[in-house]
Amino acid sequence: MTDAIEVRRLVLGELDTNCWLVSDGHGGPVVAVDPAGDYGRLAAAVGTRSVSAIVLTHGHFDHLGAATALRAASSAPLLVHEADADSITTPKGSGGLTFGIAHSTDRADRLLRAGDVVSAGSLKLSVLHTPGHTPGGICLYGHGHLFAGDTVFAGSVGRTDFPGGDSRALKRSITEQIATLPDETVVHPGHGSDTSIARERRVNPFFL
C-alpha cells in the first residue's frame, strides 16, 4: 500500500526528462528531484512553497539544467551521490557536450551515500545507490514510491554505453535492490511513464 504523499511530475528540458516535486501530502516542503531545465515552468510549479532539497539521481546534463537557478532562488541544498559529484560541475563531465548542450551546475552541498535519508516534513526518502547508468546513480525510495532516475524505465533500463556506464553493475543494482522491492511499489522513472515493480517483474527482461 502506498502512502498518500504528494507527487507532481513535470517533463522538462531538451530530452523530456521527468522532474518530480515530492512532499508529504500535509503541506510540508518540497523535494525537487532532477530539475532538468525550463526553469520558468519549474518555478511556476513550485510557487510559494519552500524547497527543502534538490536531489540529482545522477550527474547527467539532462537531469540538472535548472538546478543552479532553483538553488539560487530557493536556497535549498543540492544533493548528489559522491561518485557523481565531480561530473555535475562541467559540461564535459555531465555529458552534455556530446549533444551540443553545455549544462553543468555548482558543486553539491551534500554528498549522498547508500542508506542516507532525504527528509521534508514527514516525508522520508531512503537513498539506494544503484550504479550502472553512472557510477553515482541513485534511486529514492519511501512511502511505497521509487524515484528511479535512469536506473529503470517502464519495460527497460538506462543506457550503459556512456562514459562511466557499466552493464554488469546495472544488472546487480536491479537484481539486488530494485527487483526486491514490494510489488505494489510505484516506480517514477527519469523518462517516460510510471510503472510498478509488479509490472516490471512481468515485462522487463532486465528483471529476469
PyMOL CGO cylinders between C-alpha atoms (Angstrom):
from pymol import cmd
from pymol.cgo import CYLINDER

trace = [
    CYLINDER, 0.00, 0.00, 0.00, 1.43, 3.37, -0.99, 0.3, 1, 1, 1, 1, 1, 1,
    CYLINDER, 1.43, 3.37, -0.99, 1.20, 6.33, 1.35, 0.3, 1, 1, 1, 1, 1, 1,
    CYLINDER, 1.20, 6.33, 1.35, -0.69, 9.48, 0.42, 0.3, 1, 1, 1, 1, 1, 1,
    CYLINDER, -0.69, 9.48, 0.42, 2.33, 11.60, -0.33, 0.3, 1, 1, 1, 1, 1, 1,
    CYLINDER, 2.33, 11.60, -0.33, 2.10, 14.30, -2.97, 0.3, 1, 1, 1, 1, 1, 1,
    CYLINDER, 2.10, 14.30, -2.97, 3.93, 13.62, -6.23, 0.3, 1, 1, 1, 1, 1, 1,
    CYLINDER, 3.93, 13.62, -6.23, 3.89, 16.00, -9.19, 0.3, 1, 1, 1, 1, 1, 1,
    CYLINDER, 3.89, 16.00, -9.19, 5.61, 15.33, -12.49, 0.3, 1, 1, 1, 1, 1, 1,
    CYLINDER, 5.61, 15.33, -12.49, 7.00, 17.97, -14.83, 0.3, 1, 1, 1, 1, 1, 1,
    CYLINDER, 7.00, 17.97, -14.83, 8.51, 16.97, -18.18, 0.3, 1, 1, 1, 1, 1, 1,
    CYLINDER, 8.51, 16.97, -18.18, 11.39, 19.37, -18.70, 0.3, 1, 1, 1, 1, 1, 1,
    CYLINDER, 11.39, 19.37, -18.70, 14.49, 20.03, -20.76, 0.3, 1, 1, 1, 1, 1, 1,
    CYLINDER, 14.49, 20.03, -20.76, 15.82, 19.02, -24.12, 0.3, 1, 1, 1, 1, 1, 1,
    CYLINDER, 15.82, 19.02, -24.12, 15.34, 15.28, -23.60, 0.3, 1, 1, 1, 1, 1, 1,
    CYLINDER, 15.34, 15.28, -23.60, 11.89, 15.33, -21.94, 0.3, 1, 1, 1, 1, 1, 1,
    CYLINDER, 11.89, 15.33, -21.94, 13.20, 14.42, -18.52, 0.3, 1, 1, 1, 1, 1, 1,
    CYLINDER, 13.20, 14.42, -18.52, 10.82, 13.80, -15.64, 0.3, 1, 1, 1, 1, 1, 1,
    CYLINDER, 10.82, 13.80, -15.64, 11.30, 16.23, -12.77, 0.3, 1, 1, 1, 1, 1, 1,
    CYLINDER, 11.30, 16.23, -12.77, 9.50, 15.19, -9.61, 0.3, 1, 1, 1, 1, 1, 1,
    CYLINDER, 9.50, 15.19, -9.61, 8.20, 17.54, -6.93, 0.3, 1, 1, 1, 1, 1, 1,
    CYLINDER, 8.20, 17.54, -6.93, 7.57, 15.43, -3.86, 0.3, 1, 1, 1, 1, 1, 1,
    CYLINDER, 7.57, 15.43, -3.86, 6.13, 16.36, -0.47, 0.3, 1, 1, 1, 1, 1, 1,
    CYLINDER, 6.13, 16.36, -0.47, 4.47, 14.69, 2.49, 0.3, 1, 1, 1, 1, 1, 1,
    CYLINDER, 4.47, 14.69, 2.49, 0.90, 15.47, 1.42, 0.3, 1, 1, 1, 1, 1, 1,
    CYLINDER, 0.90, 15.47, 1.42, 0.35, 17.56, 4.55, 0.3, 1, 1, 1, 1, 1, 1,
    CYLINDER, 0.35, 17.56, 4.55, 1.67, 20.89, 3.37, 0.3, 1, 1, 1, 1, 1, 1,
    CYLINDER, 1.67, 20.89, 3.37, 5.31, 20.15, 4.05, 0.3, 1, 1, 1, 1, 1, 1,
    CYLINDER, 5.31, 20.15, 4.05, 8.20, 21.46, 1.96, 0.3, 1, 1, 1, 1, 1, 1,
    CYLINDER, 8.20, 21.46, 1.96, 9.04, 20.08, -1.46, 0.3, 1, 1, 1, 1, 1, 1,
    CYLINDER, 9.04, 20.08, -1.46, 11.90, 17.84, -2.54, 0.3, 1, 1, 1, 1, 1, 1,
    CYLINDER, 11.90, 17.84, -2.54, 12.77, 18.59, -6.17, 0.3, 1, 1, 1, 1, 1, 1,
    CYLINDER, 12.77, 18.59, -6.17, 14.17, 15.51, -7.92, 0.3, 1, 1, 1, 1, 1, 1,
    CYLINDER, 14.17, 15.51, -7.92, 16.05, 16.09, -11.19, 0.3, 1, 1, 1, 1, 1, 1,
    CYLINDER, 16.05, 16.09, -11.19, 15.30, 19.74, -12.10, 0.3, 1, 1, 1, 1, 1, 1,
    CYLINDER, 15.30, 19.74, -12.10, 16.07, 19.12, -15.74, 0.3, 1, 1, 1, 1, 1, 1,
    CYLINDER, 16.07, 19.12, -15.74, 15.51, 22.54, -17.32, 0.3, 1, 1, 1, 1, 1, 1,
    CYLINDER, 15.51, 22.54, -17.32, 12.81, 25.07, -18.27, 0.3, 1, 1, 1, 1, 1, 1,
    CYLINDER, 12.81, 25.07, -18.27, 13.29, 26.95, -15.02, 0.3, 1, 1, 1, 1, 1, 1,
    CYLINDER, 13.29, 26.95, -15.02, 10.31, 29.24, -15.57, 0.3, 1, 1, 1, 1, 1, 1,
    CYLINDER, 10.31, 29.24, -15.57, 7.91, 26.29, -15.69, 0.3, 1, 1, 1, 1, 1, 1,
    CYLINDER, 7.91, 26.29, -15.69, 9.59, 24.69, -12.70, 0.3, 1, 1, 1, 1, 1, 1,
    CYLINDER, 9.59, 24.69, -12.70, 9.42, 27.89, -10.66, 0.3, 1, 1, 1, 1, 1, 1,
    CYLINDER, 9.42, 27.89, -10.66, 5.73, 28.30, -11.50, 0.3, 1, 1, 1, 1, 1, 1,
    CYLINDER, 5.73, 28.30, -11.50, 5.03, 24.76, -10.33, 0.3, 1, 1, 1, 1, 1, 1,
    CYLINDER, 5.03, 24.76, -10.33, 6.89, 25.28, -7.06, 0.3, 1, 1, 1, 1, 1, 1,
    CYLINDER, 6.89, 25.28, -7.06, 5.13, 28.60, -6.49, 0.3, 1, 1, 1, 1, 1, 1,
    CYLINDER, 5.13, 28.60, -6.49, 5.46, 29.91, -2.95, 0.3, 1, 1, 1, 1, 1, 1,
    CYLINDER, 5.46, 29.91, -2.95, 6.24, 26.52, -1.41, 0.3, 1, 1, 1, 1, 1, 1,
    CYLINDER, 6.24, 26.52, -1.41, 9.58, 26.05, 0.27, 0.3, 1, 1, 1, 1, 1, 1,
    CYLINDER, 9.58, 26.05, 0.27, 12.07, 23.62, -1.24, 0.3, 1, 1, 1, 1, 1, 1,
    CYLINDER, 12.07, 23.62, -1.24, 13.95, 21.55, 1.31, 0.3, 1, 1, 1, 1, 1, 1,
    CYLINDER, 13.95, 21.55, 1.31, 16.32, 19.77, -1.07, 0.3, 1, 1, 1, 1, 1, 1,
    CYLINDER, 16.32, 19.77, -1.07, 17.26, 19.48, -4.73, 0.3, 1, 1, 1, 1, 1, 1,
    CYLINDER, 17.26, 19.48, -4.73, 18.29, 15.90, -5.50, 0.3, 1, 1, 1, 1, 1, 1,
    CYLINDER, 18.29, 15.90, -5.50, 20.03, 14.69, -8.64, 0.3, 1, 1, 1, 1, 1, 1,
    CYLINDER, 20.03, 14.69, -8.64, 19.55, 10.98, -9.29, 0.3, 1, 1, 1, 1, 1, 1,
    CYLINDER, 19.55, 10.98, -9.29, 22.78, 11.09, -11.29, 0.3, 1, 1, 1, 1, 1, 1,
    CYLINDER, 22.78, 11.09, -11.29, 25.16, 13.54, -12.91, 0.3, 1, 1, 1, 1, 1, 1,
    CYLINDER, 25.16, 13.54, -12.91, 23.94, 13.70, -16.50, 0.3, 1, 1, 1, 1, 1, 1,
    CYLINDER, 23.94, 13.70, -16.50, 23.20, 17.06, -18.12, 0.3, 1, 1, 1, 1, 1, 1,
    CYLINDER, 23.20, 17.06, -18.12, 19.57, 16.29, -18.90, 0.3, 1, 1, 1, 1, 1, 1,
    CYLINDER, 19.57, 16.29, -18.90, 18.72, 15.98, -15.20, 0.3, 1, 1, 1, 1, 1, 1,
    CYLINDER, 18.72, 15.98, -15.20, 20.29, 19.18, -13.89, 0.3, 1, 1, 1, 1, 1, 1,
    CYLINDER, 20.29, 19.18, -13.89, 19.67, 22.03, -16.33, 0.3, 1, 1, 1, 1, 1, 1,
    CYLINDER, 19.67, 22.03, -16.33, 17.65, 24.13, -13.85, 0.3, 1, 1, 1, 1, 1, 1,
    CYLINDER, 17.65, 24.13, -13.85, 19.49, 23.09, -10.70, 0.3, 1, 1, 1, 1, 1, 1,
    CYLINDER, 19.49, 23.09, -10.70, 21.60, 26.23, -10.40, 0.3, 1, 1, 1, 1, 1, 1,
    CYLINDER, 21.60, 26.23, -10.40, 18.64, 28.56, -10.84, 0.3, 1, 1, 1, 1, 1, 1,
    CYLINDER, 18.64, 28.56, -10.84, 16.43, 26.63, -8.42, 0.3, 1, 1, 1, 1, 1, 1,
    CYLINDER, 16.43, 26.63, -8.42, 19.20, 26.52, -5.82, 0.3, 1, 1, 1, 1, 1, 1,
    CYLINDER, 19.20, 26.52, -5.82, 19.74, 30.27, -6.10, 0.3, 1, 1, 1, 1, 1, 1,
    CYLINDER, 19.74, 30.27, -6.10, 16.03, 31.06, -5.83, 0.3, 1, 1, 1, 1, 1, 1,
    CYLINDER, 16.03, 31.06, -5.83, 15.18, 28.65, -3.02, 0.3, 1, 1, 1, 1, 1, 1,
    CYLINDER, 15.18, 28.65, -3.02, 18.45, 28.43, -1.04, 0.3, 1, 1, 1, 1, 1, 1,
    CYLINDER, 18.45, 28.43, -1.04, 17.81, 24.69, -0.93, 0.3, 1, 1, 1, 1, 1, 1,
    CYLINDER, 17.81, 24.69, -0.93, 20.87, 22.42, -0.76, 0.3, 1, 1, 1, 1, 1, 1,
    CYLINDER, 20.87, 22.42, -0.76, 21.91, 20.47, -3.84, 0.3, 1, 1, 1, 1, 1, 1,
    CYLINDER, 21.91, 20.47, -3.84, 22.38, 16.73, -3.26, 0.3, 1, 1, 1, 1, 1, 1,
    CYLINDER, 22.38, 16.73, -3.26, 24.10, 14.11, -5.43, 0.3, 1, 1, 1, 1, 1, 1,
    CYLINDER, 24.10, 14.11, -5.43, 25.86, 10.81, -4.79, 0.3, 1, 1, 1, 1, 1, 1,
    CYLINDER, 25.86, 10.81, -4.79, 29.53, 11.22, -4.03, 0.3, 1, 1, 1, 1, 1, 1,
    CYLINDER, 29.53, 11.22, -4.03, 30.55, 9.14, -7.07, 0.3, 1, 1, 1, 1, 1, 1,
    CYLINDER, 30.55, 9.14, -7.07, 28.91, 11.65, -9.44, 0.3, 1, 1, 1, 1, 1, 1,
    CYLINDER, 28.91, 11.65, -9.44, 29.96, 14.76, -7.50, 0.3, 1, 1, 1, 1, 1, 1,
    CYLINDER, 29.96, 14.76, -7.50, 32.63, 15.89, -9.96, 0.3, 1, 1, 1, 1, 1, 1,
    CYLINDER, 32.63, 15.89, -9.96, 30.68, 15.14, -13.13, 0.3, 1, 1, 1, 1, 1, 1,
    CYLINDER, 30.68, 15.14, -13.13, 27.97, 17.74, -12.47, 0.3, 1, 1, 1, 1, 1, 1,
    CYLINDER, 27.97, 17.74, -12.47, 30.35, 20.70, -12.38, 0.3, 1, 1, 1, 1, 1, 1,
    CYLINDER, 30.35, 20.70, -12.38, 31.45, 20.78, -16.04, 0.3, 1, 1, 1, 1, 1, 1,
    CYLINDER, 31.45, 20.78, -16.04, 29.66, 20.33, -19.37, 0.3, 1, 1, 1, 1, 1, 1,
    CYLINDER, 29.66, 20.33, -19.37, 32.16, 17.63, -20.29, 0.3, 1, 1, 1, 1, 1, 1,
    CYLINDER, 32.16, 17.63, -20.29, 31.59, 15.74, -17.06, 0.3, 1, 1, 1, 1, 1, 1,
    CYLINDER, 31.59, 15.74, -17.06, 27.81, 15.92, -17.33, 0.3, 1, 1, 1, 1, 1, 1,
    CYLINDER, 27.81, 15.92, -17.33, 27.91, 14.52, -20.86, 0.3, 1, 1, 1, 1, 1, 1,
    CYLINDER, 27.91, 14.52, -20.86, 26.16, 17.42, -22.48, 0.3, 1, 1, 1, 1, 1, 1,
    CYLINDER, 26.16, 17.42, -22.48, 28.91, 18.28, -24.92, 0.3, 1, 1, 1, 1, 1, 1,
    CYLINDER, 28.91, 18.28, -24.92, 28.19, 15.04, -26.77, 0.3, 1, 1, 1, 1, 1, 1,
    CYLINDER, 28.19, 15.04, -26.77, 24.80, 16.55, -27.63, 0.3, 1, 1, 1, 1, 1, 1,
    CYLINDER, 24.80, 16.55, -27.63, 25.99, 20.13, -28.02, 0.3, 1, 1, 1, 1, 1, 1,
    CYLINDER, 25.99, 20.13, -28.02, 24.36, 21.13, -24.72, 0.3, 1, 1, 1, 1, 1, 1,
    CYLINDER, 24.36, 21.13, -24.72, 26.59, 22.84, -22.16, 0.3, 1, 1, 1, 1, 1, 1,
    CYLINDER, 26.59, 22.84, -22.16, 24.71, 22.13, -18.93, 0.3, 1, 1, 1, 1, 1, 1,
    CYLINDER, 24.71, 22.13, -18.93, 26.52, 21.91, -15.61, 0.3, 1, 1, 1, 1, 1, 1,
    CYLINDER, 26.52, 21.91, -15.61, 25.84, 23.14, -12.09, 0.3, 1, 1, 1, 1, 1, 1,
    CYLINDER, 25.84, 23.14, -12.09, 27.54, 24.15, -8.86, 0.3, 1, 1, 1, 1, 1, 1,
    CYLINDER, 27.54, 24.15, -8.86, 29.22, 21.72, -6.54, 0.3, 1, 1, 1, 1, 1, 1,
    CYLINDER, 29.22, 21.72, -6.54, 26.76, 19.84, -4.38, 0.3, 1, 1, 1, 1, 1, 1,
    CYLINDER, 26.76, 19.84, -4.38, 26.09, 20.96, -0.83, 0.3, 1, 1, 1, 1, 1, 1,
    CYLINDER, 26.09, 20.96, -0.83, 25.64, 17.39, 0.38, 0.3, 1, 1, 1, 1, 1, 1,
    CYLINDER, 25.64, 17.39, 0.38, 27.15, 14.19, -0.98, 0.3, 1, 1, 1, 1, 1, 1,
    CYLINDER, 27.15, 14.19, -0.98, 24.93, 11.15, -0.66, 0.3, 1, 1, 1, 1, 1, 1,
    CYLINDER, 24.93, 11.15, -0.66, 25.73, 7.54, 0.12, 0.3, 1, 1, 1, 1, 1, 1,
    CYLINDER, 25.73, 7.54, 0.12, 23.64, 4.38, 0.28, 0.3, 1, 1, 1, 1, 1, 1,
    CYLINDER, 23.64, 4.38, 0.28, 21.37, 4.39, 3.30, 0.3, 1, 1, 1, 1, 1, 1,
    CYLINDER, 21.37, 4.39, 3.30, 21.17, 8.16, 3.66, 0.3, 1, 1, 1, 1, 1, 1,
    CYLINDER, 21.17, 8.16, 3.66, 17.73, 9.70, 4.11, 0.3, 1, 1, 1, 1, 1, 1,
    CYLINDER, 17.73, 9.70, 4.11, 16.32, 12.81, 2.44, 0.3, 1, 1, 1, 1, 1, 1,
    CYLINDER, 16.32, 12.81, 2.44, 13.62, 14.35, 4.64, 0.3, 1, 1, 1, 1, 1, 1,
    CYLINDER, 13.62, 14.35, 4.64, 11.00, 17.05, 4.17, 0.3, 1, 1, 1, 1, 1, 1,
    CYLINDER, 11.00, 17.05, 4.17, 8.32, 17.34, 6.81, 0.3, 1, 1, 1, 1, 1, 1,
    CYLINDER, 8.32, 17.34, 6.81, 7.08, 13.79, 7.40, 0.3, 1, 1, 1, 1, 1, 1,
    CYLINDER, 7.08, 13.79, 7.40, 8.44, 12.69, 4.00, 0.3, 1, 1, 1, 1, 1, 1,
    CYLINDER, 8.44, 12.69, 4.00, 11.43, 10.37, 4.29, 0.3, 1, 1, 1, 1, 1, 1,
    CYLINDER, 11.43, 10.37, 4.29, 13.14, 9.00, 1.19, 0.3, 1, 1, 1, 1, 1, 1,
    CYLINDER, 13.14, 9.00, 1.19, 15.96, 6.49, 1.53, 0.3, 1, 1, 1, 1, 1, 1,
    CYLINDER, 15.96, 6.49, 1.53, 18.91, 6.60, -0.85, 0.3, 1, 1, 1, 1, 1, 1,
    CYLINDER, 18.91, 6.60, -0.85, 19.57, 3.42, -2.81, 0.3, 1, 1, 1, 1, 1, 1,
    CYLINDER, 19.57, 3.42, -2.81, 22.94, 3.51, -4.58, 0.3, 1, 1, 1, 1, 1, 1,
    CYLINDER, 22.94, 3.51, -4.58, 22.21, 1.92, -7.97, 0.3, 1, 1, 1, 1, 1, 1,
    CYLINDER, 22.21, 1.92, -7.97, 25.33, 2.26, -10.14, 0.3, 1, 1, 1, 1, 1, 1,
    CYLINDER, 25.33, 2.26, -10.14, 25.33, 1.19, -13.76, 0.3, 1, 1, 1, 1, 1, 1,
    CYLINDER, 25.33, 1.19, -13.76, 23.92, 4.06, -15.78, 0.3, 1, 1, 1, 1, 1, 1,
    CYLINDER, 23.92, 4.06, -15.78, 26.50, 6.22, -13.99, 0.3, 1, 1, 1, 1, 1, 1,
    CYLINDER, 26.50, 6.22, -13.99, 28.83, 5.34, -11.09, 0.3, 1, 1, 1, 1, 1, 1,
    CYLINDER, 28.83, 5.34, -11.09, 26.81, 7.53, -8.71, 0.3, 1, 1, 1, 1, 1, 1,
    CYLINDER, 26.81, 7.53, -8.71, 23.31, 6.70, -9.87, 0.3, 1, 1, 1, 1, 1, 1,
    CYLINDER, 23.31, 6.70, -9.87, 20.74, 6.59, -7.09, 0.3, 1, 1, 1, 1, 1, 1,
    CYLINDER, 20.74, 6.59, -7.09, 17.07, 5.88, -6.54, 0.3, 1, 1, 1, 1, 1, 1,
    CYLINDER, 17.07, 5.88, -6.54, 14.98, 7.39, -3.76, 0.3, 1, 1, 1, 1, 1, 1,
    CYLINDER, 14.98, 7.39, -3.76, 12.60, 5.02, -2.01, 0.3, 1, 1, 1, 1, 1, 1,
    CYLINDER, 12.60, 5.02, -2.01, 9.91, 5.63, 0.55, 0.3, 1, 1, 1, 1, 1, 1,
    CYLINDER, 9.91, 5.63, 0.55, 6.18, 5.58, 1.27, 0.3, 1, 1, 1, 1, 1, 1,
    CYLINDER, 6.18, 5.58, 1.27, 5.65, 2.98, -1.45, 0.3, 1, 1, 1, 1, 1, 1,
    CYLINDER, 5.65, 2.98, -1.45, 7.27, 5.09, -4.17, 0.3, 1, 1, 1, 1, 1, 1,
    CYLINDER, 7.27, 5.09, -4.17, 10.57, 4.73, -6.03, 0.3, 1, 1, 1, 1, 1, 1,
    CYLINDER, 10.57, 4.73, -6.03, 12.08, 7.71, -7.84, 0.3, 1, 1, 1, 1, 1, 1,
    CYLINDER, 12.08, 7.71, -7.84, 14.29, 5.76, -10.18, 0.3, 1, 1, 1, 1, 1, 1,
    CYLINDER, 14.29, 5.76, -10.18, 16.20, 8.27, -12.29, 0.3, 1, 1, 1, 1, 1, 1,
    CYLINDER, 16.20, 8.27, -12.29, 17.64, 6.44, -15.27, 0.3, 1, 1, 1, 1, 1, 1,
    CYLINDER, 17.64, 6.44, -15.27, 18.22, 3.17, -13.43, 0.3, 1, 1, 1, 1, 1, 1,
    CYLINDER, 18.22, 3.17, -13.43, 14.97, 1.62, -14.65, 0.3, 1, 1, 1, 1, 1, 1,
    CYLINDER, 14.97, 1.62, -14.65, 12.21, 2.66, -17.04, 0.3, 1, 1, 1, 1, 1, 1,
    CYLINDER, 12.21, 2.66, -17.04, 8.88, 1.08, -17.89, 0.3, 1, 1, 1, 1, 1, 1,
    CYLINDER, 8.88, 1.08, -17.89, 9.99, -2.08, -19.68, 0.3, 1, 1, 1, 1, 1, 1,
    CYLINDER, 9.99, -2.08, -19.68, 13.64, -1.14, -19.91, 0.3, 1, 1, 1, 1, 1, 1,
    CYLINDER, 13.64, -1.14, -19.91, 16.69, 0.31, -18.14, 0.3, 1, 1, 1, 1, 1, 1,
    CYLINDER, 16.69, 0.31, -18.14, 19.11, 3.18, -18.58, 0.3, 1, 1, 1, 1, 1, 1,
    CYLINDER, 19.11, 3.18, -18.58, 21.88, 3.09, -21.14, 0.3, 1, 1, 1, 1, 1, 1,
    CYLINDER, 21.88, 3.09, -21.14, 25.33, 1.92, -20.12, 0.3, 1, 1, 1, 1, 1, 1,
    CYLINDER, 25.33, 1.92, -20.12, 27.29, 2.97, -23.22, 0.3, 1, 1, 1, 1, 1, 1,
    CYLINDER, 27.29, 2.97, -23.22, 28.11, 6.45, -21.94, 0.3, 1, 1, 1, 1, 1, 1,
    CYLINDER, 28.11, 6.45, -21.94, 31.38, 7.09, -20.04, 0.3, 1, 1, 1, 1, 1, 1,
    CYLINDER, 31.38, 7.09, -20.04, 31.13, 5.52, -16.60, 0.3, 1, 1, 1, 1, 1, 1,
    CYLINDER, 31.13, 5.52, -16.60, 28.37, 3.13, -17.62, 0.3, 1, 1, 1, 1, 1, 1,
    CYLINDER, 28.37, 3.13, -17.62, 28.60, -0.48, -16.50, 0.3, 1, 1, 1, 1, 1, 1,
    CYLINDER, 28.60, -0.48, -16.50, 26.04, -3.05, -17.65, 0.3, 1, 1, 1, 1, 1, 1,
    CYLINDER, 26.04, -3.05, -17.65, 27.03, -5.63, -15.06, 0.3, 1, 1, 1, 1, 1, 1,
    CYLINDER, 27.03, -5.63, -15.06, 26.76, -3.11, -12.26, 0.3, 1, 1, 1, 1, 1, 1,
    CYLINDER, 26.76, -3.11, -12.26, 23.34, -2.04, -13.51, 0.3, 1, 1, 1, 1, 1, 1,
    CYLINDER, 23.34, -2.04, -13.51, 22.14, -5.63, -13.59, 0.3, 1, 1, 1, 1, 1, 1,
    CYLINDER, 22.14, -5.63, -13.59, 23.31, -6.08, -9.98, 0.3, 1, 1, 1, 1, 1, 1,
    CYLINDER, 23.31, -6.08, -9.98, 21.60, -2.88, -8.93, 0.3, 1, 1, 1, 1, 1, 1,
    CYLINDER, 21.60, -2.88, -8.93, 18.31, -4.04, -10.38, 0.3, 1, 1, 1, 1, 1, 1,
    CYLINDER, 18.31, -4.04, -10.38, 18.55, -7.63, -9.17, 0.3, 1, 1, 1, 1, 1, 1,
    CYLINDER, 18.55, -7.63, -9.17, 19.71, -6.83, -5.64, 0.3, 1, 1, 1, 1, 1, 1,
    CYLINDER, 19.71, -6.83, -5.64, 17.94, -3.55, -4.88, 0.3, 1, 1, 1, 1, 1, 1,
    CYLINDER, 17.94, -3.55, -4.88, 15.07, -2.82, -7.26, 0.3, 1, 1, 1, 1, 1, 1,
    CYLINDER, 15.07, -2.82, -7.26, 13.54, -6.23, -8.01, 0.3, 1, 1, 1, 1, 1, 1,
    CYLINDER, 13.54, -6.23, -8.01, 13.42, -6.99, -4.27, 0.3, 1, 1, 1, 1, 1, 1,
    CYLINDER, 13.42, -6.99, -4.27, 11.04, -4.11, -3.51, 0.3, 1, 1, 1, 1, 1, 1,
    CYLINDER, 11.04, -4.11, -3.51, 7.35, -4.81, -2.84, 0.3, 1, 1, 1, 1, 1, 1,
    CYLINDER, 7.35, -4.81, -2.84, 5.19, -5.49, -5.91, 0.3, 1, 1, 1, 1, 1, 1,
    CYLINDER, 5.19, -5.49, -5.91, 2.94, -2.51, -5.26, 0.3, 1, 1, 1, 1, 1, 1,
    CYLINDER, 2.94, -2.51, -5.26, 5.82, 0.00, -5.30, 0.3, 1, 1, 1, 1, 1, 1,
    CYLINDER, 5.82, 0.00, -5.30, 5.07, 2.80, -7.77, 0.3, 1, 1, 1, 1, 1, 1,
    CYLINDER, 5.07, 2.80, -7.77, 8.11, 3.49, -9.95, 0.3, 1, 1, 1, 1, 1, 1,
    CYLINDER, 8.11, 3.49, -9.95, 8.64, 7.06, -11.17, 0.3, 1, 1, 1, 1, 1, 1,
    CYLINDER, 8.64, 7.06, -11.17, 11.41, 6.93, -13.82, 0.3, 1, 1, 1, 1, 1, 1,
    CYLINDER, 11.41, 6.93, -13.82, 13.60, 9.67, -15.21, 0.3, 1, 1, 1, 1, 1, 1,
    CYLINDER, 13.60, 9.67, -15.21, 11.94, 9.42, -18.63, 0.3, 1, 1, 1, 1, 1, 1,
    CYLINDER, 11.94, 9.42, -18.63, 8.60, 8.06, -19.77, 0.3, 1, 1, 1, 1, 1, 1,
    CYLINDER, 8.60, 8.06, -19.77, 5.58, 6.81, -17.87, 0.3, 1, 1, 1, 1, 1, 1,
    CYLINDER, 5.58, 6.81, -17.87, 5.20, 5.45, -14.37, 0.3, 1, 1, 1, 1, 1, 1,
    CYLINDER, 5.20, 5.45, -14.37, 5.23, 1.73, -13.76, 0.3, 1, 1, 1, 1, 1, 1,
    CYLINDER, 5.23, 1.73, -13.76, 5.30, -0.67, -10.81, 0.3, 1, 1, 1, 1, 1, 1,
    CYLINDER, 5.30, -0.67, -10.81, 7.64, -3.33, -9.52, 0.3, 1, 1, 1, 1, 1, 1,
    CYLINDER, 7.64, -3.33, -9.52, 4.97, -5.96, -10.19, 0.3, 1, 1, 1, 1, 1, 1,
    CYLINDER, 4.97, -5.96, -10.19, 4.69, -4.91, -13.84, 0.3, 1, 1, 1, 1, 1, 1,
    CYLINDER, 4.69, -4.91, -13.84, 8.44, -4.83, -14.32, 0.3, 1, 1, 1, 1, 1, 1,
    CYLINDER, 8.44, -4.83, -14.32, 8.76, -8.35, -12.93, 0.3, 1, 1, 1, 1, 1, 1,
    CYLINDER, 8.76, -8.35, -12.93, 6.40, -9.46, -15.71, 0.3, 1, 1, 1, 1, 1, 1,
    CYLINDER, 6.40, -9.46, -15.71, 7.65, -7.48, -18.72, 0.3, 1, 1, 1, 1, 1, 1,
    CYLINDER, 7.65, -7.48, -18.72, 11.14, -6.13, -18.10, 0.3, 1, 1, 1, 1, 1, 1,
    CYLINDER, 11.14, -6.13, -18.10, 13.82, -8.53, -19.37, 0.3, 1, 1, 1, 1, 1, 1,
    CYLINDER, 13.82, -8.53, -19.37, 16.39, -6.92, -17.10, 0.3, 1, 1, 1, 1, 1, 1,
    CYLINDER, 16.39, -6.92, -17.10, 14.48, -8.15, -14.05, 0.3, 1, 1, 1, 1, 1, 1,
    CYLINDER, 14.48, -8.15, -14.05, 14.92, -11.79, -15.04, 0.3, 1, 1, 1, 1, 1, 1,
]
cmd.load_cgo(trace, "trace")
